[in-house]
């Protein structure tokens, strides 16, 4: 599998379809008050950059980076197509997002994901990539259905 990770065209039907799958997954696995995914209009704003992972003509996954401040970003809307799970798509997207965060000079990344069993693979991915559990950040509140993570970028990483 040779993934090509590019900025996502939010008008592309394949991107919209995978975002709809992401929303449906979150709606099926978290109560309404604990759903923090961004809908399409929340992704289509200047402070959010969305990437698509393509394997040839097939969309394998999506991921986004939201600017929180000049030194911090939040990973949003990470989702791998069901048929592509367990094939490294999420890790490739996460690496691309970290590279962009470093390029922007961010010193820290944050993210929120679910605590239920369907989110176990996501939590394992983030932990394997150096993200550490933390408390709520930004506008988030303590929630038994939310797991919060952070990863500091070393000063030499942040200046690359």
CORNOR-V84356 format. One record per residue. N is the residue number from 1. RES is the residue in one letter. PHI is phi in whole degrees, -180 to 180 (* if undefined). OMEGA is omega in whole degrees, 0 to 359 (* if undefined). Layout:
# CORNOR-V84356
n:res:phi:omega
N:RES:PHI:OMEGA
N:RES:PHI:OMEGA
This chain:
# CORNOR-V84356
n:res:phi:omega
1:X:*:176
2:X:-115:181
3:X:-79:172
4:X:-116:182
5:X:-104:185
6:X:-132:171
7:X:-57:183
8:X:-84:173
9:X:-92:186
10:X:-69:175
11:X:-91:181
12:X:-69:181
13:X:-59:179
14:X:-66:178
15:X:-64:180
16:X:-61:179
17:X:-65:180
18:X:-70:175
19:X:-64:177
20:X:-66:176
21:X:-64:178
22:X:-62:179
23:X:-61:180
24:X:-63:177
25:X:-60:180
26:X:-64:180
27:X:-66:181
28:X:-81:188
29:X:-118:182
30:X:-138:176
31:X:-67:185
32:X:-51:183
33:X:-73:182
34:X:-115:179
35:X:-98:185
36:X:-119:177
37:X:-71:177
38:X:-92:173
39:X:-70:183
40:X:-49:182
41:X:-67:176
42:X:-77:177
43:X:-87:185
44:X:-93:179
45:X:-134:185
46:X:-59:184
47:X:-82:180
48:X:-121:174
49:X:-116:181
50:X:-115:177
51:X:-119:175
52:X:-120:175
53:X:-104:182
54:X:-110:170
55:X:-115:189
56:X:64:181
57:X:-84:186
58:X:-95:176
59:X:-79:183
60:X:-99:182
61:X:-176:178
62:X:-139:175
63:X:-163:183
64:X:-139:176
65:X:-128:179
66:X:-107:176
67:X:-73:176
68:X:-99:179
69:X:-162:178
70:X:-63:182
71:X:-119:185
72:X:-144:177
73:X:-139:178
74:X:-120:175
75:X:-80:183
76:X:-131:167
77:X:53:174
78:X:-73:179
79:X:-155:177
80:X:-108:177
81:X:-55:186
82:X:-52:182
83:X:-72:184
84:X:-109:182
85:X:-65:179
86:X:81:182
87:X:-111:177
88:X:90:181
89:X:-64:180
90:X:-61:179
91:X:-64:179
92:X:-66:177
93:X:-63:180
94:X:-61:178
95:X:-63:179
96:X:-64:179
97:X:-67:177
98:X:-62:178
99:X:-60:179
100:X:-67:178
101:X:-60:178
102:X:-63:180
103:X:-59:180
104:X:-76:181
105:X:86:178
106:X:-66:177
107:X:-105:181
108:X:-151:173
109:X:-119:179
110:X:-128:171
111:X:-162:175
112:X:-126:175
113:X:-144:183
114:X:-81:179
115:X:-102:183
116:X:-76:183
117:X:-54:180
118:X:-62:180
119:X:-98:183
120:X:-59:180
121:X:-65:178
122:X:-64:179
123:X:-62:179
124:X:-63:178
125:X:-61:183
126:X:-62:180
127:X:-64:180
128:X:-68:181
129:X:-101:173
130:X:90:176
131:X:-79:182
132:X:-115:176
133:X:-59:179
134:X:-150:176
135:X:-85:179
136:X:-59:178
137:X:-132:179
138:X:56:181
139:X:-90:180
140:X:-71:176
141:X:-126:174
142:X:-54:184
143:X:-154:181
144:X:-64:180
145:X:-98:181
146:X:-119:171
147:X:-113:182
148:X:-112:181
149:X:-137:174
150:X:-142:175
151:X:-145:176
152:X:-77:174
153:X:-101:180
154:X:-59:181
155:X:-52:179
156:X:-69:176
157:X:-69:185
158:X:-64:182
159:X:-95:180
160:X:-65:*
